[in-house]
Amino acid sequence: MGATTYDLTSGLDGKQSNVARAALDVPGTVLMKFRLSIPEWIAKKGVDAFDGSSSDVLQVLDIPAGTFIHAVWTKMVTPEGATCAGTWGDGSQTAGFVATQDFNAAAGTYAGPAGSEAYAAYGGKFYASADTLDLVLATEATITTFVCDVFVLATFSA
C-alpha cells in the first residue's frame, strides 16, 4: 500500500492552532509552538494508526505565500514506544528542515536540523506560493502513540 497524505492543518477543533492562526494574521517574525498528538489525530481521522512503512505524510501547518520559514524543531512529550522516525519538510523537499527525527526519543528530547538539510544552507526557505509543513513518517508500520511539541520560527509578510 502506498503513502497516504493526511491534512492536519485544520486542528483538532476545526481550525489551526490558536498560536499558528494568530501568527498568520500578523506580519513579522514569530516563534510558533503547537502540539502534535498522534493519538488525538488517529481518533479524529478515524484510522487505527499512521503507517511509517508506507511513508504516510502528515500536513501539520499551512504556509501562506510570502512566508519565510527559518527553522523547525521539536520537543518530545511522549515517545512512540517502538522504532519510529520521520523527516520534516514541505511539498518540494520532504527532508528540507529536519533530515531525521527519532520519535521514540525520551520525553524532553529536542530534535532539529543537523545542518546538512537542504534549507539549512540558506537559513530557511522563502515560500513564493502557499505550501504546507509536512512530517513524513518512516520505519514503523503502526504509529499510534507519540506526542511532540513543534516549534516553527517564521517571518510572515504583510
Backbone as CSV, one residue per row, in Angstrom:
resi,resn,N_x,N_y,N_z,CA_x,CA_y,CA_z,C_x,C_y,C_z
1,MET,0.850,-1.188,0.000,0.000,0.000,0.000,0.885,1.238,0.000
2,GLY,0.520,2.247,-0.759,1.309,3.462,-0.853,1.027,4.436,0.262
3,ALA,1.776,5.509,0.252,1.639,6.541,1.279,0.273,7.211,1.201
4,THR,-0.235,7.577,2.361,-1.466,8.349,2.466,-1.092,9.716,3.025
5,THR,-1.685,10.768,2.464,-1.461,12.119,2.974,-2.664,12.524,3.815
6,TYR,-2.375,12.959,5.043,-3.410,13.401,5.969,-3.269,14.893,6.210
7,ASP,-4.344,15.632,5.995,-4.342,17.074,6.249,-4.709,17.316,7.707
8,LEU,-3.724,17.742,8.500,-3.962,18.038,9.914,-3.976,19.544,10.169
9,THR,-4.008,20.347,9.110,-3.877,21.795,9.268,-5.095,22.447,9.898
10,SER,-6.227,21.768,9.904,-7.424,22.396,10.466,-7.469,22.309,11.983
11,GLY,-6.570,21.552,12.588,-6.549,21.450,14.044,-7.643,20.546,14.559
12,LEU,-7.489,20.127,15.789,-8.469,19.218,16.387,-9.820,19.881,16.581
13,ASP,-9.825,21.211,16.691,-11.078,21.929,16.911,-11.660,22.480,15.613
14,GLY,-11.106,22.054,14.457,-11.620,22.515,13.176,-10.931,23.760,12.650
15,LYS,-9.970,24.321,13.389,-9.200,25.468,12.940,-7.737,25.240,13.285
16,GLN,-6.861,26.041,12.696,-5.458,25.904,13.048,-5.279,26.269,14.507
17,SER,-4.175,25.808,15.092,-3.931,26.138,16.493,-4.025,27.647,16.683
18,ASN,-4.464,28.063,17.848,-4.627,29.495,18.105,-3.330,30.262,17.881
19,VAL,-2.206,29.697,18.315,-0.919,30.364,18.128,-0.601,30.482,16.652
20,ALA,-0.756,29.384,15.918,-0.453,29.411,14.488,-1.388,30.365,13.762
21,ARG,-2.668,30.345,14.090,-3.639,31.217,13.418,-3.317,32.681,13.675
22,ALA,-2.981,33.041,14.904,-2.633,34.425,15.217,-1.380,34.852,14.470
23,ALA,-0.404,33.947,14.377,0.843,34.283,13.692,0.603,34.548,12.211
24,LEU,-0.312,33.816,11.600,-0.582,34.000,10.175,-1.212,35.362,9.889
25,ASP,-1.833,35.964,10.889,-2.512,37.235,10.699,-1.653,38.453,11.012
26,VAL,-0.430,38.229,11.517,0.404,39.347,11.954,1.726,39.337,11.196
27,PRO,2.030,40.407,10.432,3.328,40.429,9.765,4.455,40.531,10.790
28,GLY,5.582,39.924,10.480,6.733,39.968,11.365,7.247,38.573,11.647
29,THR,8.255,38.490,12.496,8.862,37.212,12.837,8.284,36.705,14.147
30,VAL,7.861,35.437,14.132,7.249,34.837,15.306,7.785,33.422,15.513
31,LEU,7.757,32.986,16.762,8.042,31.606,17.102,6.717,30.961,17.463
32,MET,6.275,30.034,16.621,5.023,29.323,16.878,5.322,28.011,17.587
33,LYS,4.448,27.603,18.453,4.545,26.309,19.119,3.159,25.687,19.108
34,PHE,3.099,24.433,18.676,1.837,23.705,18.749,2.132,22.244,19.027
35,ARG,1.154,21.547,19.569,1.327,20.153,19.961,0.794,19.240,18.860
36,LEU,1.606,18.247,18.506,1.203,17.205,17.572,0.991,15.935,18.385
37,SER,-0.270,15.557,18.564,-0.638,14.382,19.360,-1.172,13.307,18.427
38,ILE,-0.364,12.287,18.191,-0.779,11.224,17.288,-2.053,10.516,17.775
39,PRO,-2.190,10.182,19.068,-3.446,9.538,19.496,-4.694,10.375,19.187
40,GLU,-4.614,11.675,19.377,-5.773,12.532,19.100,-6.082,12.571,17.609
41,TRP,-5.034,12.628,16.770,-5.270,12.689,15.323,-5.780,11.366,14.775
42,ILE,-5.325,10.261,15.328,-5.845,8.953,14.901,-7.350,8.903,15.167
43,ALA,-7.757,9.347,16.339,-9.185,9.371,16.674,-9.954,10.289,15.729
44,LYS,-9.404,11.460,15.463,-10.110,12.421,14.604,-10.210,11.921,13.163
45,LYS,-9.151,11.286,12.670,-9.142,10.822,11.275,-9.831,9.471,11.107
46,GLY,-10.142,8.803,12.230,-10.855,7.536,12.150,-10.025,6.398,11.575
47,VAL,-8.732,6.413,11.855,-7.841,5.336,11.402,-7.281,4.605,12.620
48,ASP,-6.799,3.398,12.409,-6.219,2.622,13.506,-4.824,3.111,13.867
49,ALA,-4.084,3.602,12.846,-2.706,4.051,13.048,-2.248,4.779,11.801
50,PHE,-1.162,5.529,11.930,-0.474,6.062,10.762,0.612,5.061,10.409
51,ASP,0.983,4.978,9.124,1.884,3.932,8.638,3.194,4.519,8.134
52,GLY,4.231,4.371,8.943,5.549,4.847,8.544,6.189,3.979,7.483
53,SER,5.850,2.690,7.462,6.452,1.812,6.453,5.966,2.175,5.045
54,SER,4.846,2.862,4.954,4.332,3.353,3.669,4.649,4.827,3.463
55,SER,5.385,5.441,4.408,5.766,6.863,4.331,4.558,7.790,4.330
56,ASP,3.600,7.534,5.225,2.459,8.439,5.352,2.950,9.866,5.599
57,VAL,2.216,10.830,5.043,2.557,12.246,5.162,1.506,12.942,6.020
58,LEU,1.970,13.665,7.051,1.079,14.461,7.883,1.346,15.931,7.589
59,GLN,0.383,16.600,6.970,0.499,18.034,6.712,0.071,18.740,7.990
60,VAL,0.998,19.422,8.664,0.693,19.928,10.004,0.488,21.442,10.092
61,LEU,0.908,22.189,9.090,0.755,23.644,9.161,0.654,24.222,7.758
62,ASP,-0.362,25.058,7.519,-0.436,25.798,6.264,0.635,26.884,6.265
63,ILE,1.340,27.012,5.150,2.343,28.067,4.992,1.836,28.999,3.895
64,PRO,1.449,30.224,4.243,0.943,31.139,3.216,2.056,31.684,2.334
65,ALA,1.691,32.089,1.135,2.648,32.724,0.231,3.245,33.951,0.913
66,GLY,4.519,34.200,0.666,5.190,35.361,1.245,5.786,35.077,2.619
67,THR,5.856,33.811,3.010,6.382,33.425,4.325,7.808,32.901,4.183
68,PHE,8.638,33.211,5.163,9.982,32.639,5.242,10.041,31.790,6.510
69,ILE,10.255,30.497,6.347,10.413,29.597,7.498,11.910,29.490,7.764
70,HIS,12.323,29.936,8.940,13.749,29.908,9.298,14.175,28.530,9.794
71,ALA,13.371,27.915,10.649,13.748,26.633,11.240,12.524,25.927,11.814
72,VAL,12.669,24.613,11.949,11.653,23.760,12.563,12.379,22.826,13.525
73,TRP,11.843,22.674,14.729,12.395,21.699,15.664,11.279,21.218,16.575
74,THR,11.554,20.154,17.311,10.525,19.559,18.162,11.080,19.216,19.533
75,LYS,10.157,19.026,20.458,10.477,18.519,21.801,9.532,17.347,22.050
76,MET,10.107,16.180,22.343,9.279,15.008,22.595,8.541,15.152,23.929
77,VAL,7.267,14.812,23.909,6.442,14.797,25.110,6.204,13.343,25.523
78,THR,5.778,12.526,24.562,5.555,11.100,24.788,6.209,10.331,23.645
79,PRO,7.180,9.449,23.937,7.791,8.661,22.869,6.824,7.608,22.318
80,GLU,7.102,7.155,21.104,6.256,6.153,20.445,6.248,4.826,21.199
81,GLY,7.377,4.419,21.751,7.447,3.139,22.445,7.995,2.028,21.569
82,ALA,8.317,2.358,20.332,8.925,1.426,19.380,9.684,2.269,18.362
83,THR,10.459,1.635,17.523,11.202,2.349,16.499,10.254,3.207,15.670
84,CYS,10.556,4.479,15.559,9.701,5.399,14.810,10.527,6.619,14.428
85,ALA,10.578,6.912,13.156,11.362,8.053,12.684,10.557,8.824,11.645
86,GLY,11.083,9.992,11.284,10.438,10.797,10.263,11.312,11.957,9.846
87,THR,10.847,12.687,8.847,11.532,13.880,8.353,10.550,15.030,8.318
88,TRP,11.072,16.259,8.421,10.250,17.470,8.338,10.631,18.231,7.074
89,GLY,9.635,18.572,6.273,9.894,19.308,5.043,8.620,19.924,4.509
90,ASP,8.518,19.934,3.194,7.352,20.514,2.539,7.076,19.747,1.250
91,GLY,6.232,20.313,0.390,5.846,19.626,-0.837,6.961,19.434,-1.839
92,SER,8.034,20.197,-1.739,9.114,20.050,-2.708,10.373,19.402,-2.147
93,GLN,10.509,19.324,-0.828,11.697,18.725,-0.204,11.255,18.085,1.111
94,THR,11.043,16.780,1.086,10.455,16.104,2.246,11.325,16.159,3.497
95,ALA,12.626,16.353,3.330,13.530,16.449,4.488,14.236,17.802,4.499
96,GLY,13.567,18.809,4.003,14.184,20.122,3.873,14.556,20.787,5.185
97,PHE,13.807,20.530,6.254,14.076,21.173,7.542,14.775,20.252,8.541
98,VAL,14.322,19.015,8.662,14.939,18.046,9.574,15.048,16.722,8.822
99,ALA,16.276,16.245,8.634,16.511,15.047,7.825,16.126,13.764,8.545
100,THR,16.296,13.712,9.848,15.936,12.514,10.601,15.526,12.892,12.007
101,GLN,14.368,12.419,12.412,13.944,12.610,13.792,13.510,11.276,14.364
102,ASP,13.954,11.015,15.593,13.596,9.800,16.318,12.392,10.126,17.212
103,PHE,11.231,9.571,16.865,10.023,9.817,17.653,9.874,8.828,18.806
104,ASN,10.914,8.051,19.031,10.942,7.193,20.207,11.976,7.708,21.214
105,ALA,12.464,8.916,21.008,13.418,9.525,21.944,12.715,9.816,23.269
106,ALA,13.502,9.927,24.315,12.956,10.179,25.651,12.191,11.499,25.696
107,ALA,11.182,11.547,26.547,10.442,12.789,26.768,11.422,13.885,27.163
108,GLY,11.231,15.070,26.607,12.109,16.198,26.896,13.235,16.359,25.897
109,THR,13.423,15.388,24.990,14.483,15.445,23.982,14.095,16.404,22.865
110,TYR,14.997,17.314,22.543,14.796,18.230,21.420,15.425,17.644,20.160
111,ALA,14.807,17.886,19.008,15.362,17.469,17.723,15.196,18.616,16.747
112,GLY,16.192,18.822,15.922,16.138,19.878,14.928,17.083,19.581,13.794
113,PRO,17.357,20.581,12.974,18.222,20.348,11.822,19.645,19.995,12.243
114,ALA,20.255,19.109,11.449,21.646,18.711,11.694,22.617,19.640,10.972
115,GLY,22.095,20.459,10.074,22.935,21.389,9.318,23.160,20.966,7.881
116,SER,22.824,19.718,7.565,23.023,19.223,6.201,21.743,19.261,5.371
117,GLU,20.639,19.657,5.968,19.366,19.695,5.267,19.390,20.758,4.164
118,ALA,18.546,20.557,3.160,18.509,21.453,2.008,18.291,22.909,2.393
119,TYR,17.401,23.165,3.363,17.081,24.547,3.702,18.031,25.138,4.735
120,ALA,18.779,24.293,5.439,19.721,24.785,6.454,20.816,25.628,5.824
121,ALA,21.233,25.268,4.629,22.305,26.003,3.947,21.900,27.442,3.642
122,TYR,20.598,27.688,3.559,20.092,29.025,3.236,19.457,29.718,4.439
123,GLY,19.555,29.119,5.601,18.931,29.701,6.788,17.430,29.609,6.777
124,GLY,16.881,28.706,5.968,15.442,28.511,5.878,14.974,28.514,4.440
125,LYS,13.686,28.755,4.250,13.115,28.776,2.902,12.043,29.846,2.794
126,PHE,12.077,30.590,1.672,11.038,31.562,1.346,10.000,30.875,0.467
127,TYR,8.739,31.092,0.795,7.638,30.499,0.039,6.949,31.567,-0.803
128,ALA,7.201,31.543,-2.100,6.549,32.482,-3.010,5.081,32.090,-3.199
129,SER,4.789,30.801,-3.049,3.408,30.332,-3.118,3.115,29.460,-1.894
130,ALA,1.859,29.282,-1.619,1.446,28.539,-0.428,1.908,27.086,-0.474
131,ASP,2.139,26.512,0.692,2.576,25.122,0.828,2.145,24.657,2.218
132,THR,2.605,23.489,2.625,2.356,23.005,3.973,3.652,22.484,4.576
133,LEU,3.759,22.583,5.891,4.848,21.939,6.626,4.422,20.486,6.807
134,ASP,5.277,19.572,6.345,4.922,18.158,6.329,5.855,17.330,7.200
135,LEU,5.287,16.331,7.852,6.038,15.298,8.543,5.845,14.021,7.736
136,VAL,6.954,13.462,7.232,6.892,12.194,6.512,7.371,11.114,7.468
137,LEU,6.482,10.189,7.781,6.782,9.127,8.746,7.564,8.003,8.069
138,ALA,8.406,7.333,8.853,9.218,6.233,8.323,9.306,5.106,9.339
139,THR,9.786,4.012,8.911,10.150,2.816,9.683,8.965,2.027,10.210
140,GLU,8.319,2.467,11.242,7.298,1.675,11.944,5.973,1.665,11.166
141,ALA,5.382,0.483,11.020,4.120,0.358,10.290,2.921,0.834,11.096
142,THR,2.989,0.730,12.413,1.847,1.076,13.256,2.250,2.181,14.228
143,ILE,1.996,3.419,13.836,2.362,4.578,14.661,1.093,5.077,15.349
144,THR,1.093,5.009,16.694,-0.138,5.302,17.432,0.051,6.178,18.664
145,THR,1.269,6.426,19.108,1.461,6.900,20.474,2.136,8.253,20.639
146,PHE,3.073,8.617,19.774,3.932,9.748,20.122,3.212,11.093,20.127
147,VAL,3.713,11.951,20.997,3.246,13.326,21.121,4.492,14.205,21.164
148,CYS,4.495,15.280,20.402,5.628,16.209,20.458,5.132,17.640,20.288
149,ASP,5.897,18.568,20.843,5.656,19.988,20.604,6.480,20.389,19.402
150,VAL,5.864,21.091,18.471,6.524,21.525,17.241,6.745,23.031,17.330
151,PHE,7.969,23.440,17.043,8.339,24.854,17.050,8.688,25.270,15.632
152,VAL,8.145,26.394,15.190,8.419,26.907,13.849,8.768,28.391,13.993
153,LEU,9.978,28.736,13.556,10.403,30.140,13.539,10.148,30.651,12.128
154,ALA,9.279,31.652,12.010,8.850,32.109,10.696,8.696,33.616,10.637
155,THR,8.896,34.165,9.447,8.628,35.572,9.181,7.494,35.643,8.169
156,PHE,6.418,36.342,8.544,5.259,36.490,7.690,5.242,37.883,7.085
157,SER,4.864,37.972,5.797,4.769,39.280,5.153,3.410,39.902,5.440
158,ALA,3.301,41.178,5.167,2.045,41.889,5.420,0.986,41.498,4.433
